[in-house]
Each structure stands twice: as structure tokens, then as C-alpha cells.
Amino acid sequence: MSDRAAFLGLVLMMAVTPGEVLLPIYLSSATEGFWALGLLTLVFTAGTVLGMTLLAALATAGYSILRLERWARYEGAILGGALILIGFLVLAHQH
């Protein structure tokens, strides 16, 4: 596999995965064993389904009162902060 194909595969995986922020926690837990990884998978699945269901219900109900568009300009900073926080959590878990 070429470097370009590997890079494009990683970018594609991150683009289609709704929980890419959680990948470091998920991958670092692989050393804990099969059952821990399975439990983590179930928790992430439940969280994703519940989160998507809640957001779809809010959108369907017409919750324009939340005014989420004002947070759109901070999306990069919020995602960056979440990634940094997860990095610290992974470091604390390993040591």
C-alpha cells in the first residue's frame, strides 16, 4: 500500500466516523482485553445512537431557540479542546 493510499484511507475513516474524537480512548483500551474492548464498543454505540436520536428529535421539534449557529464559528476550537482533553485522559490512564 502506498503512503498516499494509507493517508487517504485515514482521512476517509475520520470523515465518515462520527466519533473520531473518541478513537484515542478506544485504541488505547485495546490492551485491556477483549471484554473491555467489547464493553467500550457497546458504550460508544449506545452514546452515539442516543446522541443522534436526541439531536434528530430536537431538530424535528424545531428547537431554533438553541441558536446553535452562533457556536459554528467555535467548532474548531471546541473540537481541538476535546482532543486535548482526551489526550490528557489517555496519558493519565497509561501512567
C-alpha positions as CSV (number, residue, x, y, z in Angstrom):
1,M,0.0,0.0,0.0
2,S,1.3,3.4,-0.9
3,D,1.7,6.2,1.6
4,R,-0.9,8.2,-0.4
5,A,-3.5,5.3,-0.1
6,A,-2.8,5.0,3.6
7,F,-3.2,8.7,4.2
8,L,-6.4,8.9,2.1
9,G,-7.8,5.9,4.0
10,L,-7.2,7.5,7.3
11,V,-8.7,10.8,6.2
12,L,-11.8,8.9,4.8
13,M,-12.1,7.0,8.1
14,M,-12.1,10.2,10.1
15,A,-14.5,11.8,7.7
16,V,-17.2,9.1,8.0
17,T,-16.7,8.2,11.7
18,P,-18.9,10.4,13.9
19,G,-16.8,9.6,17.0
20,E,-13.3,10.3,15.8
21,V,-12.7,12.3,18.9
22,L,-13.1,9.0,20.9
23,L,-10.6,7.0,18.8
24,P,-7.6,7.6,21.1
25,I,-9.5,6.2,24.1
26,Y,-10.9,3.3,22.0
27,L,-7.5,2.3,20.6
28,S,-5.6,2.7,23.9
29,S,-8.1,0.4,25.6
30,A,-7.3,-2.5,23.2
31,T,-4.5,-3.6,25.6
32,E,-7.1,-4.1,28.4
33,G,-8.5,-7.3,26.8
34,F,-11.4,-8.4,24.6
35,W,-14.2,-7.9,27.2
36,A,-13.1,-4.3,28.0
37,L,-13.0,-3.5,24.3
38,G,-16.4,-5.1,23.8
39,L,-17.9,-3.1,26.7
40,L,-16.4,0.1,25.4
41,T,-17.8,-0.6,22.0
42,L,-21.3,-1.1,23.4
43,V,-21.0,2.1,25.5
44,F,-19.8,4.1,22.4
45,T,-22.6,2.6,20.3
46,A,-25.3,3.5,22.9
47,G,-23.9,7.0,23.3
48,T,-23.8,7.6,19.5
49,V,-27.3,6.3,19.0
50,L,-28.7,8.3,21.9
51,G,-26.9,11.4,20.9
52,M,-28.1,11.2,17.3
53,T,-31.6,10.4,18.4
54,L,-31.6,13.4,20.7
55,L,-30.3,15.7,18.1
56,A,-32.8,14.4,15.5
57,A,-35.6,14.9,18.0
58,L,-34.5,18.4,18.7
59,A,-34.3,19.3,15.0
60,T,-37.6,17.7,14.3
61,A,-39.3,19.6,17.2
62,G,-37.9,22.8,15.7
63,Y,-35.7,23.9,18.6
64,S,-34.4,27.1,17.0
65,I,-34.3,28.6,20.5
66,L,-30.9,26.8,21.0
67,R,-29.4,29.1,18.2
68,L,-26.6,26.6,17.5
69,E,-25.4,28.6,14.5
70,R,-23.7,31.0,16.9
71,W,-21.4,28.2,18.1
72,A,-20.5,27.2,14.5
73,R,-17.6,29.6,14.4
74,Y,-16.1,28.0,17.5
75,E,-16.4,24.4,16.1
76,G,-12.6,24.1,15.5
77,A,-11.7,25.4,19.0
78,I,-14.3,23.1,20.7
79,L,-13.0,20.1,18.7
80,G,-9.4,21.0,19.5
81,G,-10.2,21.3,23.2
82,A,-11.9,18.0,23.2
83,L,-8.9,16.3,21.5
84,I,-6.5,17.8,24.0
85,L,-8.7,16.7,26.9
86,I,-8.9,13.2,25.6
87,G,-5.1,13.2,25.1
88,F,-4.7,14.1,28.8
89,L,-7.1,11.4,29.8
90,V,-5.2,8.8,27.7
91,L,-1.9,9.9,29.3
92,A,-3.4,9.7,32.8
93,H,-4.8,6.2,32.1
94,Q,-1.5,4.8,30.9
95,H,0.6,6.1,33.9
